[in-house]
């Protein structure tokens, strides 16, 4: 592995720590690679930034097929739901608690954090910023990533603050060696049935034999724009879809009163994938804001992180049943 870049001056280093929101304390790869998930809940959390043991747990859950959403080193509902999902997948009592049996089944020998060399392709296709207004979005050629760090954060399922905590001095230029987590390859299989649980905010994907293939945290509608109920089917899958904004048919954004075609891109309103449902105007799709999954409502659709919906899209075909339920899920009751 090549050496890391020379450290930046302290003034720039301090700036790098604060990129992406709250100040991110530097985190060393070995802290995560040697962390014990058995210590979670028994020791004080790391102050001021991602907790190494929580990062490790989130990566192991992701590898195990039960997505925690964004890997950010922060405990919370999505982590608990991912533990519950892993328990259900492994036919263990489902309570969302990390007990010794769950921990032993999750643990493995593969490193959690690995080095990665930034490529020229990583720095291509970036945009300066993403406007909030849909009318301004419609004027753009694409809604790509705004930085290499953001692109890598989604590729490796990481929160942007964790990316900067692991690489506080990096400029993420092509040729730089940076630290990233390794969430493992996408889950493979054939999904026969999907449950979208509105109560717990989860999408559960089942195989033909009834076994649970994958579990994802999800935003499923909102009070103002509820998701549909009952059973529907997958009509098809669109990757990198353009988005047709129709204020009369869907919802009103800002002062936009006309139909708009918003270009494709990971920062588009529906992210990188649209799984179309037989219920008109509804689908399962990605998001430009992965950290907000199951934190804020959607306009009636099912919203996953881009990487989770990409994985799910690889396992579904037209005709797959999507059942909107309330209360039957892998989440702790």
Secondary structure as the mmCIF struct_conf table of DSSP 4:
data_model
#
loop_
_struct_conf.conf_type_id
_struct_conf.id
_struct_conf.beg_label_comp_id
_struct_conf.beg_label_asym_id
_struct_conf.beg_label_seq_id
_struct_conf.end_label_comp_id
_struct_conf.end_label_asym_id
_struct_conf.end_label_seq_id
HELX_LH_PP_P HELX_LH_PP_P1 UNK A 2 UNK A 9
HELX_RH_AL_P HELX_RH_AL_P1 UNK A 10 UNK A 18
TURN_TY1_P TURN_TY1_P1 UNK A 19 UNK A 20
BEND BEND1 UNK A 21 UNK A 22
HELX_RH_AL_P HELX_RH_AL_P2 UNK A 29 UNK A 33
TURN_TY1_P TURN_TY1_P2 UNK A 34 UNK A 34
HELX_RH_3T_P HELX_RH_3T_P1 UNK A 37 UNK A 39
TURN_TY1_P TURN_TY1_P3 UNK A 40 UNK A 42
BEND BEND2 UNK A 43 UNK A 43
HELX_LH_PP_P HELX_LH_PP_P2 UNK A 44 UNK A 46
TURN_TY1_P TURN_TY1_P4 UNK A 47 UNK A 48
BEND BEND3 UNK A 49 UNK A 49
HELX_RH_AL_P HELX_RH_AL_P3 UNK A 52 UNK A 63
TURN_TY1_P TURN_TY1_P5 UNK A 64 UNK A 65
STRN STRN1 UNK A 66 UNK A 66
BEND BEND4 UNK A 69 UNK A 70
STRN STRN2 UNK A 71 UNK A 71
BEND BEND5 UNK A 73 UNK A 73
BEND BEND6 UNK A 76 UNK A 76
HELX_RH_AL_P HELX_RH_AL_P4 UNK A 77 UNK A 89
TURN_TY1_P TURN_TY1_P6 UNK A 90 UNK A 91
BEND BEND7 UNK A 95 UNK A 96
HELX_RH_AL_P HELX_RH_AL_P5 UNK A 100 UNK A 106
BEND BEND8 UNK A 109 UNK A 110
BEND BEND9 UNK A 112 UNK A 112
STRN STRN3 UNK A 113 UNK A 117
HELX_LH_PP_P HELX_LH_PP_P3 UNK A 118 UNK A 119
TURN_TY1_P TURN_TY1_P7 UNK A 120 UNK A 120
HELX_RH_3T_P HELX_RH_3T_P2 UNK A 121 UNK A 123
BEND BEND10 UNK A 124 UNK A 125
BEND BEND11 UNK A 128 UNK A 128
BEND BEND12 UNK A 132 UNK A 133
HELX_RH_AL_P HELX_RH_AL_P6 UNK A 134 UNK A 138
TURN_TY1_P TURN_TY1_P8 UNK A 139 UNK A 139
BEND BEND13 UNK A 140 UNK A 141
BEND BEND14 UNK A 146 UNK A 147
HELX_RH_AL_P HELX_RH_AL_P7 UNK A 148 UNK A 155
TURN_TY1_P TURN_TY1_P9 UNK A 156 UNK A 157
STRN STRN4 UNK A 158 UNK A 158
HELX_RH_AL_P HELX_RH_AL_P8 UNK A 160 UNK A 166
TURN_TY1_P TURN_TY1_P10 UNK A 168 UNK A 169
TURN_TY1_P TURN_TY1_P11 UNK A 174 UNK A 175
STRN STRN5 UNK A 177 UNK A 181
BEND BEND15 UNK A 185 UNK A 185
HELX_LH_PP_P HELX_LH_PP_P4 UNK A 186 UNK A 187
BEND BEND16 UNK A 189 UNK A 189
STRN STRN6 UNK A 193 UNK A 197
TURN_TY1_P TURN_TY1_P12 UNK A 198 UNK A 201
STRN STRN7 UNK A 202 UNK A 206
TURN_TY1_P TURN_TY1_P13 UNK A 208 UNK A 209
BEND BEND17 UNK A 210 UNK A 210
STRN STRN8 UNK A 212 UNK A 217
STRN STRN9 UNK A 219 UNK A 220
BEND BEND18 UNK A 223 UNK A 225
HELX_LH_PP_P HELX_LH_PP_P5 UNK A 226 UNK A 228
STRN STRN10 UNK A 230 UNK A 239
BEND BEND19 UNK A 240 UNK A 240
STRN STRN11 UNK A 243 UNK A 245
TURN_TY1_P TURN_TY1_P14 UNK A 247 UNK A 249
BEND BEND20 UNK A 250 UNK A 250
TURN_TY1_P TURN_TY1_P15 UNK A 254 UNK A 255
BEND BEND21 UNK A 258 UNK A 258
STRN STRN12 UNK A 260 UNK A 262
HELX_LH_PP_P HELX_LH_PP_P6 UNK A 263 UNK A 264
BEND BEND22 UNK A 265 UNK A 265
TURN_TY1_P TURN_TY1_P16 UNK A 266 UNK A 267
BEND BEND23 UNK A 268 UNK A 268
TURN_TY1_P TURN_TY1_P17 UNK A 269 UNK A 272
STRN STRN13 UNK A 273 UNK A 277
BEND BEND24 UNK A 278 UNK A 279
TURN_TY1_P TURN_TY1_P18 UNK A 280 UNK A 281
STRN STRN14 UNK A 283 UNK A 285
BEND BEND25 UNK A 288 UNK A 288
HELX_RH_3T_P HELX_RH_3T_P3 UNK A 290 UNK A 292
TURN_TY1_P TURN_TY1_P19 UNK A 293 UNK A 295
BEND BEND26 UNK A 296 UNK A 296
BEND BEND27 UNK A 299 UNK A 301
STRN STRN15 UNK A 302 UNK A 303
HELX_RH_AL_P HELX_RH_AL_P9 UNK A 306 UNK A 313
TURN_TY1_P TURN_TY1_P20 UNK A 314 UNK A 315
TURN_TY1_P TURN_TY1_P21 UNK A 318 UNK A 319
STRN STRN16 UNK A 321 UNK A 325
BEND BEND28 UNK A 326 UNK A 327
BEND BEND29 UNK A 329 UNK A 331
#
